[in-house]
């Protein structure tokens, strides 16, 4: 899960495995695989970076388990 900020300043945790696509229109709109849409204050590049960081963390945890 990644933590993002909704347009009303509320924090939300998003399962990044369920993100279908991200648009900047100019607000950042995340469309989930369920077709739900979430408008967040972060830029698209920030959301992508959070997803990459999360995936790296998961991979590191998996690798450390088998060392």
C-alpha positions as CSV (number, residue, x, y, z in Angstrom):
1,X,0.0,0.0,0.0
2,X,1.1,3.5,-0.7
3,X,-0.1,6.6,1.2
4,X,-1.4,9.5,-0.9
5,X,-3.3,12.7,-0.2
6,X,-6.8,13.2,-1.6
7,X,-7.7,16.6,-2.9
8,X,-9.6,17.4,0.4
9,X,-6.3,16.8,2.2
10,X,-7.3,13.5,3.7
11,X,-4.7,10.7,3.6
12,X,-5.6,7.5,1.8
13,X,-3.7,4.2,1.5
14,X,-4.0,2.7,-2.0
15,X,-3.2,-0.8,-3.0
16,X,-0.8,0.0,-5.8
17,X,-1.3,-3.4,-7.4
18,X,-4.8,-2.3,-8.3
19,X,-3.9,0.9,-10.1
20,X,-4.9,0.6,-13.8
21,X,-3.6,4.0,-14.9
22,X,-2.8,7.5,-13.8
23,X,-3.6,10.8,-15.5
24,X,-2.7,14.5,-14.9
25,X,-5.6,16.6,-16.1
26,X,-4.1,18.9,-14.4
27,X,-5.1,17.2,-11.2
28,X,-3.7,13.7,-10.7
29,X,-6.5,11.1,-11.3
30,X,-5.8,7.5,-10.4
31,X,-8.1,4.9,-12.0
32,X,-8.3,1.6,-10.2
33,X,-9.0,-1.8,-11.8
34,X,-12.5,-1.5,-10.3
35,X,-12.9,1.7,-12.4
36,X,-13.1,3.8,-9.2
37,X,-11.3,7.1,-9.6
38,X,-9.2,8.9,-6.9
39,X,-8.1,12.5,-7.2
40,X,-4.8,13.2,-5.3
41,X,-2.6,16.1,-4.7
42,X,0.6,14.3,-5.7
43,X,2.0,14.6,-9.2
44,X,2.0,11.5,-11.4
45,X,5.7,11.2,-11.1
46,X,5.4,11.2,-7.3
47,X,2.8,8.5,-7.3
48,X,5.0,6.4,-9.7
49,X,8.0,6.9,-7.4
50,X,6.0,5.8,-4.4
51,X,4.9,2.6,-6.3
52,X,8.6,1.9,-7.2
53,X,9.7,2.4,-3.6
54,X,7.0,0.1,-2.4
55,X,7.9,-2.6,-4.9
56,X,11.6,-2.4,-4.1
57,X,10.8,-2.8,-0.4
58,X,8.6,-5.9,-1.1
59,X,11.4,-7.4,-3.2
60,X,14.0,-6.7,-0.6
61,X,11.9,-8.4,2.1
62,X,11.4,-11.4,-0.1
63,X,15.1,-11.6,-1.0
64,X,16.2,-11.3,2.7
65,X,13.8,-14.1,3.7
66,X,15.7,-16.5,1.4
67,X,19.3,-15.5,2.2
